[in-house]
């Protein structure tokens, strides 16, 4: 029997959590059963270092770019994608991220694609118009694939999606890539002999990095040999740098920007800190678990599901600065406790969140629909 033709659509292909998920999925599909084509709404990333495209091309997967750069281009992109889907004639389309979800579902229906699946990766608590658009176009979607049960519950309650249209397929990780060789502090201008608590993620209000900085003087004073690493880019970088200076901790807080070597940075760290206001299933927590690190995270969507039985020892309520500092200092001052918890995190990543389980989840869902 011929492989099932699959369309995978995403907003862009610069390296990020959703983009890595698509690449891991596309490159690990059973090619005797599935024939994927990837559609990217945006242009091809100019820099291979921050691009997912080379990995897809090396795997022999066709990537089509629609070169959208502005929202006003959306109607034209819908019709262009519909034409491309009409040429491919896939059995189903699986989309990732909000803009690709909306454009993909409309284009797929215009092209006569039988099954339309949208990926929901976050409990969107800020851009409420996203929820309105999702609700307005939900009749075009056959299944929503959510990265966590918390996201599925949020989608059901806030978008009004019936439970039978929701599937949960958690993210996966290739634990063989972790832990990596630790980053040399000197290679990024840091002093040797220091220990690091590390944040990895976008620098925008959702991530709560401003709260992390305001609480930092409390725990930095109790861990004089430890600094805070901020890894990532975003619109808040300059305001956050100014905040660090106002708090007089700029010499202990290091903004590294976007980095391709996050596994090496985590391997050189003592713990991961994630102070988000909301999430879906944060890949950075999964990366820290695979590295064998303890985590201090806010108790937001997906975190408890990732950490499992060890969640209570690694989560705090957003805004509870005393609890945040107590948890961070507890791991920094008790290496035996931190190492033991890190090993349990690693074991959970190895068993519950493998890439094989993620890929099998998508393949089983797709085949169940195609058989109808």
N, C-alpha and C positions, 0 to 999 in steps of 0.2 A: 504494500500500500504506500502511496506517495506521502511524503511528510506533509504535515499540516502547515499551511502558510500562515505566519503570524506577523502582525504589524505592531511594533513597539514605538510609541511616540512620547517625546519629552520636550520640555521647553528649551533647554540648552544642554551642551555637553562639556561645559567646564567642570572640573573635578568638584564633586559635592556628594552629600549622602545619597540623594535620590539617583544621581548620575552613576555613582558606583554600584548601586543596586541594579540598575538597568544593565550595566556592563557585566556584572557578575552573573546575572540571569541569562543574558543573551549568549555569552561565551560558554556557558556550562549546559545549555540545553542539549538534550539528546537529539542530535541532528538527523538521526534515522526517523524521528517522530515529528520534528518541528523544523521549519525553514523560516528563520526570522529576517525581517528587514527593519532597520531603525530609521525613524523620521525625527528630525530635529527642527523645531520651529525657528530657531535662531541660526546665525551664521556659524561656520566652522571656527572654533577657537583658534586664534593666530599662534598661540604658544603651545607646543607639544607637551611641555612640562605640566601645564595645568589643564590639559585636554584629555578626555576619555577616548577620543577618536582613534589614536594609533592602536590601542588594544583591540578595539572592534575590528579595525581593518586587518590586523594581524591574524584575527580569528576567521577572516574571510566573510565577514558580515557586511552587507551593503548598507551604507549610511547615506540618506538623502537629506539635504539641507534646504530649508525653505527661506532662509535669510531674512526673517522678520527682525526688525529692530525697534519698531514703534507700535503702540497699541492700535493706532488707526489703520495699520496694515492687516489687522485680524480678518476682516471680511475676505480680502483677496487671498490670504493664506488658507482660509477654510476651503475655498474653491480649488486652490492649487493642490492642497492635500487630498481633497476628494478625487481629483483627476489621477493623482499618483496611486491612491488606493484602488481606483477603478482599474488601473493597469496591473497592479499586483494581485488583486482579487484575493485578499486574505480571508481566512475563515473567521478571524476575530482580530480586534485591536485591543491592546493593553496600553493605557496611557499613564504617565507619571507627571505630577505637579499640576498646579491649578490651570495655567493657561493651556497646556497641552491637553488636560482633561476636557476643557470646554471646546477648544478648537477640534480636538480629535473626535469627540462624540458627535458633533454636528457634521463634520466631514465624512465620518464613517457612515452615518445614516444617508447622506446624499449619495454615497458611493454604493450603498446596498450591502454593507458589511453585516453579516448575520449577527455576530455577538460583539457587544461593546462593553469593555471593562475599564473602570477608572480607578486609579490608585489614590488613596487618601493617606497622607503621611504625617499629618499634624492636626491637632485639635485647634482650629483657627479661632482664636479668641480676640483677635484684633481687627482684621479686615472682614467685618461682618457682611460686607457686600459680596464677598466670596461665597458665603453660605446662601445668600439670596440667589445668586446666579446658579449655584449647584441645585438648589431647590427648583428653580425655574426650568432647568434642563434635565432633571433627574429621570423623566420618562424616557429619555434617549439612552439610558444606561441599564444594562442587564445585571451587572454585578459591580459592587464597590469592593476593592481589595484594600483592607485597612492593615496598618503595620502593627497594631496592638488592639487588644480588647477595649482598652480605654478610648482609643480613637473611634472604634466601632460604636461604642455607647454614645460618645459625643455626636457622631454623625447621625445616629438614629434620633437622638433627642433634639438636635439643633437644625438638622436639614429635613427631618421627617421621613427618613428612608426606612422602609420595612425591613425587618430582621432577615427575611429570606434573601434579600438582595445584598447582604453584607457577608463578606468572607474575611477572615483574619489570617494573614501570612506574615509572621514576624521577619525582620531583617536577619540576615546571616552573615557570618564572617569566616574568613579563611584563617583559622588559628595557627596554621603552619607558618604564617608570616610574622607571628608574634611569639615571644618578645623579639624585637629587632636588636641589632647592635646599638648600644646607647649612644646618643649624640654627645660629642665632645663639647662641653660648655664654651671652650675657647673658640670654636668654629663659628659661633654666633655672638662673640664679643662678651661672653659671661665669664665671671671669675671661677676658677676651679675650686673645689672643696665646698661649694655651696650645695644645698639641697633645694628641691623645687616642688611646690604645689602648682599644678598646671591646669589652666582652662583652655579648651579647644572649641572653637565655634565662631559663628558670625558675630560681629560687633554691632548689634542693634538692640533696641529696647527689649525685645522678647527674651533675650538671653540673661538679663539681670546682672550684667557685669558691673554696672554702676553700684548696685547694692553690695556686690562682692568687694569692690574697692573700699566702700565706706566701712565695711566690717573688717577689712584687712589689718588696720593698725592694732586691733585687739589681739589677733593671733600672731602677727609678725613680732610683736613685743615679747611673746612667750616662746618664740622659735627663732632666736637671733641668727642662726646659721641657715635659715631658709628664706627663699625668695618666691615671688609669684610670677609665673610665666603666663602671658596672654598670647595665645596663638590664634590668628585669624584676622580677617579684614572686614571692613564694613563702615557705615556712615558715622558710627559713634567713636571711631578711634581717636580723633583729635580731642573731642570733649572728655573722653576717658583719660587721655594723657594729661589734660589740664586738671582733672579731678585728682589724679595721683599726685600732681605737684602741690595742689592746695592742701592735700592731706599729709604732705611732707613724707611720702613713701615712694617717691619716684625712683630713688636709688635701689629700692627693693622690688619694684614692679617692672618687668621687662616685656615690651610689646615686640613680638617677633614677626608680626604680619602673617600673611598666608605662607604656609610651608608644605612642601611635598613630602617631607620626612617626618610626619606626625608619629609613626610607630617608633622611630628612633628617639624623638623627644619624650614620648611616654616612657620609654625604657630607661631614660635618664631621670625620671621623676619619681617622687615618693607617693603621690596620689593625684587623682583627677578631681577637680572641683567643677560642678555644673550648677549654676545658680538660676536656672531658667524660670520664667513665669508660666510657660506652657511648652509642651513638646508633643511628640507622637510616639517615637521610639528612638531615642538619640543614639546615633551610631558611635559617637565619641565615648559613651559609657561602655558600649560593647567592645570598642578598641581597648579601653582601659582594662576591662575584664580579661580579654585575651592576653594582655600584657602581664597580667597577674598583679594588678594594682588594686588597692582599696579606692572607693569612690565616696565623695561627699556631694550629694545632689539634692535638689529640691524634689519634693514628692509630687512630681508632675506626671503627665501621661506617659506610659511606657516604662518609666524608670523602675517601678516596683515589679513589673512583669519581667524586666531584665534581671534584676538582682535577686528575685525569688525570696527564699527563706532568709537571706542576709540583708533584705531591704531595710528593716527597721534600724539596723546599726549604721546605715549609710545614707539615710535620707533625713531631711529637715523640712520644716514648713518655710515657704518663701517669706522673707521678712524677719524671721527669727534669728537675729544676728548672734545672740548668745549661744543658741544651739549650733549654728554654723561654726562658730569659733571653737566651741567645745569639741565638736566632731573632728575638725581639722587638727587641732592641737593634740587630741587623743591619738590620732594616727602618727603624727610627727614625733611624739614623745614616747611611743610604745612600738618600736619596730617589730617586735615579735607578734604583737596583735595585728599590725598592719600586714605583715607578710603572711600570716595564717589566713586572714580574710582575703588577701589577694589570691592565694592559692585556691581558695574555694570559689572565688569569682572566675578564675581561669577554668576550673573544672566544669562550672555551669556553662560557660561559653562553649567548651568543647563538646558538650552533650546536647544542650538545648537550642543552640543558635548557630548550627553549622550552615554553610552555604548549600550543602546537599539537601538539608531539610527545607530550606527556602525554595530552591529550584524544584524539588519534588512537589511542594505545595502548589506552585504555579502550574506545573505540568499536569498535575491531577485535576486541578480546577478547569483548565482549558479543555482537557480531553473529556471531562464530564459534560461540558457544554456542547462540544462538537458531536458527541454521541446522541444528543437529543434530536 
